[in-house]
């Protein structure tokens, strides 16, 4: 199985930065009337993605993912008893 942990981290960072950039644009810049709706839709989509990122990294999904990796590796961190 290919290791995608680095890719996931970069995607999470990119999504978070994109969301913060959209919020900054909405607050501090003047947007044309036709473009404002597109920026609002993009901000809403990125807000949902940020929610998923935080849910994964700070929820139970990350620890569950680590447990699955340990079990797939065959080493569960416990010594075998004979």
Phi, psi and omega in degrees: 000134183283137180282119182243014183298317179296319178297317180297319179296316180294320179295319178298318179295316179297318179297315181295316179295319177299318178297313180296324177295318178297317178297318178300314180300317180295324184277316193254357180236159176266119183254140177297152185302319181289331182271340184299318180297320179297319179293322178295319178295316178298318179297318178296318178296316179293327177298319176296321179292321178296321177301317179293321178298312180294323177297323180287308187284333182246359177261201183278349184295320182294315180292325177295320178297317178296319179297318179298318178298319180295315181293324178291330179284347179086350179252107182261012175082003181249139178284141178278141180258139179245000000 
